[in-house]
Amino acid sequence: MSKNPAEKTDLGRKLGLGAVLALGVGTTVGSGIFSSLSEVAGAAGSSLFLVLAFVIGGLLQIPANFCYAELASAYPEDGGQYVYFREAGSRPLAFLCGWISFWATDPPSISIMALAIVNYLAFFIPIHGLVLKLIAVAFVLVFMIIHLRSVEGGGKFQTVITALKILPFALIIGIGAFFIKGDNFLSSAPLAGFAGAGGIMALLAGVSATTWSFDGMGAACYMSGEIKDPEKNLPRGLILTAFIVLALYAGLTSVASGLLTVDELAASDAPIALLASKIPFIGNYAGTVVAIMAIIVVIGSLSSCIMFQPRIEYAMAKDGLFFKSFAKVHPKYETPYFSIIVQCAVAIVLIFATSLSDLLGYFTLVALLKNFLTFGTIFVLRKKKDYNPSYRLPLGPVLPLIAMLMTGTLIISTFVWAPVAGLVCAVLAVATGLPVYYMWEKQNRKAA
């Protein structure tokens, strides 16, 4: 490693428990909840099953964060999934994990969220076309600068924006709870058929439809190397994140089910706005309130992604498996500035691309396979003599298997939705990634 301070490649531990929670909650509670209520309502078919679907779905997602808690406490360094695959003995798989993230999932997610913010802004300001895209670029640049200049400042901003995004949900839940109509739960709930196949299948369909709403809770794992006292703060933060998100969604669906019929929710394109319109003191301003909520919510997710996503390429570059410049740490700001800048630059280019959401959707299958295999690394790592996590998840193999089962459900549903596109993207990722991997490994052997 060069002794030149301008080329340092180590990051300091400057983030506490609050940042772990802000990253997890801030990434998970995104724009998806604004549409998933209607999707889950349609799948569940009853108000009671709608609430149960989110509660059960959330409980089943908690094992995933328990898995991340053990893995992060064993390897408290930046890189997340890349590190776990590497330590499990599969450098090619570790490389493909980062390769896919950089080219197929991370920059597109930044682009889509930036565009979503501006589309919600259009509720207040008539913007469209090129101007809309340029404002989206401005949002990316602003958050890029925030997270480039200071990891501490970025962590504080993320904590504040996450608190702000939870506040309006808490307001709707707190006020709406006083106006819940108990009959709504019972009148549309197929209680008599619950024991039958139809009732069970409706509930399972609802649970399956919630899984996307809980995705992203392990975001802090990508910044494990920058968390203070990681052996305690990472497991504690990851597990608390899961329960906070579960409580938020359970409260929101309970109020929604108590104020609206399941048919109203299922038929609505904007279920949160419809819910807000039924709450006294909020109803007359429902459109404005929900637009502001959506802007804050997506800003929190955009900020979170720009903060943690570049860390995977940074970790790969330190191992010689990505362009060396991605390992550079700014001598003054102590952030992986090059990785942050390049990822945001790619995202800005994609803002002007067409059918971006389709591209992200096609590569979803590959991203889910990464998650599935990540939970499986626990079984491999536990056999290693030097595997020494400070936190071990309970119940032996049960929780990793549940996490793999839930992810497997998503893989199947995604494959059914776009089988050819998913397979093409998987083949494309491997066909482009492996030659590059072996090229870098050859260079590493020569350097050694």
C-alpha angles and dihedrals in degrees: 000000000000118000090215105115089216088066100048115144103191126098125208128233103252105140126089137197092289091061091050090054093043092052094047099042093035092054097042101046097065139133091298093081089062090068105021093074091068093042093052092043090054092048096044096045096205140061093239093049090048091060093041091049092058093043094048092040090052093047090051091050093053092078088063090060091045087056092049090048092058094043094046092049090051094048109025095181135108119274107064113200092013090062094047093052091046093051091046087063102258111112092166091055090044090052093048089051091059095036092056092044093054100044104029116024117016105053092039090054090053091050094049093049093048090052091046091055092053092046089056090046087057086072087073103025125038101237129152145146119018093353090058091052093047091053089050088054089051091055091052091049094048094053091041089058093046093054095037095055099049137001089201092050090045090050092051092048091049091051092051096046091047091053089049093050092052093047098073091046089051089049093053092046094045097049097033092054090070092059101044115136109217092203090068091069095049105034095060099032115105092220093156091055097043093101091048129085093256094055094046093047091050091052092047090049089053092048091050091051092056097057096090090055091064097046118120102039093125095058094118090064089076089062098041090125091062098048118104115234089002095181088068107022098049099053092039094048096044094050093044089050091058093051094044092053091045092051092048094050094042091052093046095049092045091055092043091051091047095052102034135039118245090246091057091050095045093050096046123100089197107035095167091053090047090050093049090051090061095054118092115239089023103049098083090053098037097123094049094043094050093045090053090045091052093049093051093044094051092042088057092051093045092050091048094051094048088050102050108020098072090059093079093060089043090056092046092050090052087057092049093250098113138034107307094231090067089069093059117118119203109251093221106029096036094218131123088257099170093052091048094048096048095047091050091046091055089047091052091052089051092052086072093046124101128236090016093152090055091054091051091047093052093052091048090089091058092047091052091050088055090054092047093052092044091062088047092058089074090071090052096043095049088064092058117098093219094051104114114159117181088219126044119193114236130247097043112243095355100090097045089050091051090049090051091047093053092047090046089056090056092047091054094047091047092048091051089050096053111002099161095042092047093051093045091052092047092051091045092052093051095041093052098035105048097055089051091048093053090046091056093044090052089053091048092053091050091049091050 
